[in-house]
């Protein structure tokens, strides 16, 4: 006879409340990321290793939890907050550059770009399976489904879901398999990294602290250093985001171009110097090891 589960055994089970709040955060995350990055195209809230939209939602839930505990009402437990954090982070990844902004255009881009000439139709169409794209590889370039994707639908024209369903399902299955492979890899690496090498996982520290903010014995959200550290970037980047959407809002300068100051060798071996958000940028395609090589080789200066 199986033993009866105790309260201690059920403590870390995923609850219905966590699923419901997590699904609500998924919807909010997908809508916010899609609108800000695809419509506004000026505020990127989901394209980072630690998505700002997920951090903001979890921070808001932590504040609500702290308030409900003061009122004597139950709030989300740390493991429930962890579930919500994972769901919101995955939603930000899928709806941002992780999947939507990379995979979806590939389903029609070849057909649309073939209309610019260059022999794309002859070079690629015969090698593309029908199930992998939303257009017909046996047809001409710039079919209605690809033209509508890039140029917009005509007034009253419906989205051709029939052309999109099969490739979305097939590529969705592929993305799901990739995610499962990453989960398996994480399961293999967890024990040596976490237990043997004692890695700190810096990106996980903030979600963990927010998840445990309302737990008994935790420091909570009332520390002055926490609020000071939160207020500075919140004010700066709120103003910068508003300035990009509403130019009348004053901007906060966070970028200083140093190329005009550090113009001689060895500094001119780098393509572009800049200081943004307290970090010294390195140009894309250039690593720290390639900079001394560039200096020794006396490479000619390139314009930024």
N, C-alpha and C positions, 0 to 999 in steps of 0.2 A: 504494500500500500504506500502510495506517494505521500510524503509529509505535506502538511498544510502550510502554504506560504505565509510568512509572518510579515509584519509591518516593515521590519528591517530589510526583508528580501524585496519588497515592493518599492523601496524608497527611491531607487534610481530608474524605475520604469518610466517610459514615456507616457505621459498622461494625455487625456483628451483635451484638457485645457491648453497644454503646450502645443498640441497639434493645431488646435483652432487658432490660437494667437499666432503661431508660426505661419499658417496658411494666410492669415490676414496680412502679416508682414511680407509674405511673398508677393501678394497682389499689389500692395503699396510699393514695394521695391521695383517690380517689373514695370508698373505704370510710370513711376518717377524716373527711373533710369531711361526708359524708352523715350519719354517726352523730353527730358533734359539733354540727352545725347543725340537723339535722332531728329527731334523737331527744333528745339532751341539751338542745339549744337554748340553751346558755349560753356556749359557747366557739366563736367564729367564727375559723376557721383558714384559710378560703379566700376570704373576701370583702374582698380588698384588691387594689390594683394590683400589689403584690409579695406574693403569698400566703405567709403564715408557714409553711404546711405544705411548700410547695415550697422555701423557703429552708432549712428544717430538714432536709429530705431531702438537698439538695445539700451543706449543711454537713456532714452525717454522711458522705456519700460522700467529701468532701474530707478529712475526718479519717481515714477508712479508707484513702484513697489515700496520704496522708502516712505512715501506718503501714506499708503494704505496700512503699513505696519504701525505707523504712529497713530492711526485711527483705530488700531486694534483689529484690523481685518487681515485675512491671509493674503499673501502675495506669492508671486512665482518663486519656486525654490531654485537653487543654483543649477540643478540639472535640467530644470525646465527652461531656464534662461539660456543654457547651453544649446538646447534643441532649437530654440527660436533663433539664436545667433547663427547656427549652422544653416538653417533654412534660409534666412535672409541673405547670408553671404553667398550661398549657392545661387539664389535667385539673381543677385547682382552680377555674378559671374556669367550666368547663362544669358541674361538680357543685355549685357554690355558687350565688350570686345571678346569675351570668351567664346561665345557661340553666335548670337544673333547678328552682330555686326561683322562677323567673319564668314560664317557659313551661308547665311541667307543670300547675300549678293552673289555668291559663287554659283547659285542655282540658275542664274539668268545672265550673268556678266559676259560669258563667252559669246552667247548669241547676240547680245547688244553690241559688244565691241567689234564683232565681225562686220557690222555695218560701216565701220570706219575704213574698211579695206585692209590691206596687209596680208591677205590670203588666209585669214583665220578659218573661214568656212572649209576650205580645202584641206587645211592642216589638222584641224581638231574635230570637226563635226562627226566624221566617220568613226572616231575612237571613243565617243561619249555614249554610254548606254542610256536608253530612254528613261529608265526608272530613276536615274541619278540627277536629272534636271527637270525644271518646270516647263521646258519648251521641247519641241520636236527636232531632234538632230537631223532628221531627213528633210526638214523644211528650210525656208530661207533665213537670212539674217534679220535681226530686229523684228521678231514676231510680236504680236500684241502683248503677250504676257511679259516679255522683257522690256518693251517700250513703256508699258504701263507702270512697271516697277520703277524705272529711272525717270520718266517724264511725268508720271502721275496719271491717274485715271481721268477720263472725261466726266463731266457732270452727269450724274445719274448712272454711270457705269459701275457694275458690281465687281467685286474682287473675284477673279477666276480661281476659286478654291479647288475646282476639279483638277486643274493643272498642278497645284501645289501639294495636294494631299500625299501622293505617293512619294515624291522625293523628300518631303518633310518627315514622313514616317521612317523612311529608310535611313536618312542621315541622323534622325533622332535616335534610332536603334544603335547606330555607330557611335554617337556621342555617349549614349548610355553604357556601351561596352567599354569605351575609353575611361569613363568615370569609374566603372567597376574595377578596371585594371589598376587605376590609381589607388582605389581603396585597398586592393590586395597588396599593392606595393607599400602603402602606408602601414598595413598590418604587419608586413615583414620587417619594416624598418623601425616600428615603434619600440620594440623591446631593446635592440642595441642602442638606439639613439636616446631614448628616455631613461632606461634603467641602467645601462652600462656606461654610456658616455655622458649622461646627465646634461644633455643639451637644454638650454633655457627656453627655446622657441619664442623669441621676442615678440613676434606678431600675435602670438596667442595670449600674451600677458594682459593686454587691455581688455579683451572679451572676458577673460577669466575673472579679472578684478570686478568688472561690471556685473558678471553673473553672481559673484559672491558678495556684492555690495550690501544686500539686505540679510545675509545669513547671520545667525547669532555669533557674536564674537568678532565680526568684521568691522573695519573702520568706517564702512558706509560711504556715503557721498558727501559728508559734511566737512571734509578736510579742506582747509584754505589752500594748500598747495595744489590740490586737484582742481579746484575751481579757478585758480589763477592760471594754471596751465591750460585749462579748457577755454578760458575767456579770450586769451591772446589770439590763438589761431581762429577761434570762432568769429571774433569781431573782424579780424583782418580779411579772412576769406569770404565772410558774408558781404563785406563791402566790395571786394573784388568781383564776386559773383553778381551782385546787384549792378555794379558798374558796367559789366559786359552786357547785361540785359537792358539796363537803363543808363545810358551814358551820362545823364545829369548827376547821378550819384558819384561822389568823389572817389577816386581810385587810391589805393595804397600801393606805393612802389615797393616791390619785393625783388626786383631784378636790377642788377648793376652790371653793365657790360665793362669788363676789364681789359678787353683786347686793345683799346686805344691807350691804356696806361702801361700794360705789360706787352710792349710791342717788340722788344728785342729778344735775341736768343737767351735761354732756351725756350722761353714762353711762346714764341711764334711757331714752335713745332706743333702746337695744337691748333685745331681749326677754329675753335671758338671758345672763349672763356666767358663764364657768366656766374653770377651768384644769385641763386633763387631759393627762397625759403630757408636760408641758412645752409644750403648745400652748394658746394662748388661743383658745377656741372662739368662733365667730360663729354666731348662730342660723340655722337653715335658712330660706331665703327672704330673707335679708338679706345684702347685699354691702357691701364697704367704702365704695363710693360712695354707698350709700343712707343710711349712718349720719349723715353731716353734714346731709343733707337732712332726716332725721328730727329732728335737733336744731334746725335752723332753723325747721322747721315746728311745733316745740313739740308733737310728738305726745304724747298721753296715755300714761302708763306702763301697760304690759301685764304681767300676771302671768306668771311663768315656767311 
